[in-house]
Amino acid sequence: MITMKDIVREGHPALREKAAEVTLPPSDEDIQLLKDMLTFLKNSQDEELAEKYQLRPGVGLAAPQLGVKKRMMAVHFEDLDGKQYSNGYFNPRIIGHSVAQTFLSSGEGCLSVDREVPGYVPRYKKLTIKAIDLDLNEVTLKLKGYSAIVFQHELDHLNGIMFYDHINEDNPFHVPENATPLEDS
C-alpha cells in the first residue's frame, strides 16, 4: 500500500526530470503500480483510512512523485459538474488546448510539497488528452475547468515541472491575460 512515506518531496531529482514513455503493452509491474496509485488516492479521500494511515488527501498522483520516472498518472475526483474521474493513465499527452486560461482562486497544492505556495497557477481552460487507461484502451478525454487543471498538474509532473513554476514571481496573484478564475468560468 502506498503511503505518504513513499511520496518524494520537492528537491528530489525525479520531480525535475522528464519521465520516460511506458513501453506498451505495460508490464504487470507497471499496471500494478498504477492500480496502487489509484488506490492511494481513493484511500486518501476516505476520512477513516486517511486518518489511520496519515494520508494527505489527493486528487491526482504521478509516478515521478514516487521516484518512478515513467509517464504514468492516476486521478480520483469529481468535477464541479458532478462528473467522476477515477482511472490510471499510461503515456498521457495533450493533443489540443484552448487559448483561454483559468486558475484556482485558492491556488494549488501538491502531495510532494509540504508548504503553502500562494499564488495563481494559470492553466488551459480546456484540454484534450490521449492516453492508455488501466483497461489498456486508448482514450481521448475532453476536459474543461477543474478536470483540465487536475490533469495539467499531473502532466506537469511527467515533464519535471512543479505547479509553482507557473506562478508569477513578481506578482503571485497577477491574473494572466485570457484567464478567469474557475468560479467565473
C-alpha positions, 0 to 999 in steps of 0.5 A: 500500500502506498503511503505518504512515506513513499511520496518524494518531496520537492528537491528530489531529482525525479520531480525535475526530470522528464519521465520516460514513455511506458513501453506498451503493452505495460508490464504487470509491474507497471499496471500494478503500480498504477492500480496502487496509485489509484488506490492511494488516492481513493484511500486518501479521500476516505476520512477513516483510512486517511486518518489511520494511515496519515494520508494527505488527501489527493486528487491526482498522483504521478509516478515521478512523485514516487521516484518512478520516472515513467509517464504514468498518472492516476486521478480520483475526483469529481468535477464541479459538474458532478462528473467522476474521474477515477482511472490510471493513465499510461503515456498521457499527452495533450493533443489540443488546448484552448487559448483561454486560461483559468486558475484556482482562486485558492491556488494549488497544492501538491502531495510532494510539497509540504508548504503553502505556495500562494499564488495563481497557477494559470492553466488551459481552460480546456484540454484534450488528452490521449492516453492508455487507461488501466483497461489498456484502451486508448482514450481521448478525454475532453476536459474543461475547468477543474478536470483540465487543471487536475490533469495539467498538474499531473502532466506537469509532473511527467515533464519535471515541472512543479505547479509553482513554476507557473506562478508569477514571481513578481506578482503571485496573484497577477491574473494572466491575460485570457484567464478567469478564475474557475468560479467565473468560468 
